[in-house]
Amino acid sequence: MSDTKVRPNGPPNTEKTDLPKKAGSPLDNESLPPGTLKNPSDASNVSESRPDASESDKLPEQTPLQPQDTSRGASLECGSLSSKRPMLSCDRELHWYVAQIVRPQLAHLRDTLEVCGNLLRHNSPDSTHGPPITLPISAGASGALSGVLTRDGPSVTKLEIQVGDKRLARVAKTLRLVQPLPLAQVAAAAASVDDALAELAQARALFAPGSRAPHAQLVSQLRALFAAIGAAKVSLQLPTDPALVFPQHVTQPGSFAPNCGSRLAADVYVSQAEVCLDIKALSQVTEKPWCEIDAKGKSYADRVRDEMSAGRTPEIEHTGWRLTRRPAEDYVARCVTYGGHVVMVDRKVEVSSADPVLVSTFTKLDSVEYVVGAFMANIETLTRGEESEK
């Protein structure tokens, strides 16, 4: 090939390889070392990216595993020179891929993950604490909500909004945050990045020159790294813990001024790297039996819904002059157990604002995840090819 140069006494160095890119991948804008396999399907064609080397250009032949070692599987480094058999082609490709592609990028992946952790904790790419992130809050043309929200690391430190919605305005016309609100998802993402850095440190030790780690162990370590990165991404994508949102998340009294008590619920969470504010105006249910809560924390409406979910037709107690204002179906559909009371949601307004630091962090995590996934797939493919040649 005209684009390939061979170095004497060493593995060939591919300076330019045209490989298919994953559509829409953030790696389209990333700079990777030459020869990186961006598509796992290219692993089977690694040998085709370089011409056959002459005797003087071949990688040093390495000693095969001894019979007593075969139960451990193939390892990254197999020892000294041997004339018993030539190295398998896929084995040679695997050693070249690890030495020339994987190993040099591990330090870059570590640096990127460290930047992600700093962005989540300090709002800056290094350990120096950056300025808080101020975001606009607006419900658009409706004018239901407008104001500003300030995030500093894993907490919302400032929130001031004007309420334009008529139903919400009956509860409060303005809302001001009195004490910081924790953003548990940002803290969880930072903790997952720490886990990823720990897994990456172990991976670097396994991929170090002279390592005798079996290929299966290398893939297993990459898989653990891949999972930790994925957990960090999920934390920034949506609130997976029900305790973070209504009705399990209860707005603490005194969090806002004025203090609206149980008449208002406010949730602040992260979704798709955006900071979201969800405000609900609530009315407390006082009619029996709908207002009653048992020892397990379930209301009468909860028990009715459970029976309906099980395919049974419950007998509903719905008598008394006060209950004639609403049909029983309305109570079943709208009653929610919240903070030790049974309430109905009278009005809900949700707004979100893209956080540039969280967006940048998510993009970096996505890039690292893609690279690690490609490493994992390519090593698995080359290992299968090596086994088929034995």
MOZIPE-V673215 format. One record per run of one state. SS is the DSSP state (H for helix, E for strand, L for the rest). FROM is the first residue (numbers start at 1). TO is the last residue. If there is no record, write none. Layout:
ss=SS from=FROM to=TO
ss=SS from=FROM to=TO
This chain:
ss=L from=1 to=3
ss=E from=4 to=5
ss=L from=6 to=12
ss=E from=13 to=14
ss=L from=15 to=25
ss=H from=26 to=29
ss=L from=30 to=39
ss=H from=40 to=49
ss=L from=50 to=66
ss=H from=67 to=72
ss=L from=73 to=74
ss=E from=75 to=75
ss=L from=76 to=88
ss=H from=89 to=122
ss=L from=123 to=132
ss=E from=133 to=138
ss=L from=139 to=139
ss=H from=140 to=142
ss=L from=143 to=144
ss=E from=145 to=152
ss=L from=153 to=154
ss=E from=155 to=163
ss=L from=164 to=165
ss=H from=166 to=169
ss=L from=170 to=173
ss=E from=174 to=177
ss=L from=178 to=180
ss=E from=181 to=182
ss=L from=183 to=183
ss=H from=184 to=206
ss=L from=207 to=213
ss=E from=214 to=214
ss=H from=215 to=237
ss=L from=238 to=241
ss=H from=242 to=244
ss=L from=245 to=255
ss=E from=256 to=257
ss=L from=258 to=260
ss=H from=261 to=263
ss=E from=264 to=271
ss=L from=272 to=273
ss=E from=274 to=284
ss=L from=285 to=292
ss=E from=293 to=293
ss=L from=294 to=298
ss=E from=299 to=299
ss=H from=300 to=309
ss=L from=310 to=320
ss=H from=321 to=325
ss=L from=326 to=327
ss=H from=328 to=334
ss=L from=335 to=335
ss=E from=336 to=338
ss=L from=339 to=340
ss=E from=341 to=354
ss=L from=355 to=355
ss=H from=356 to=389
ss=L from=390 to=390
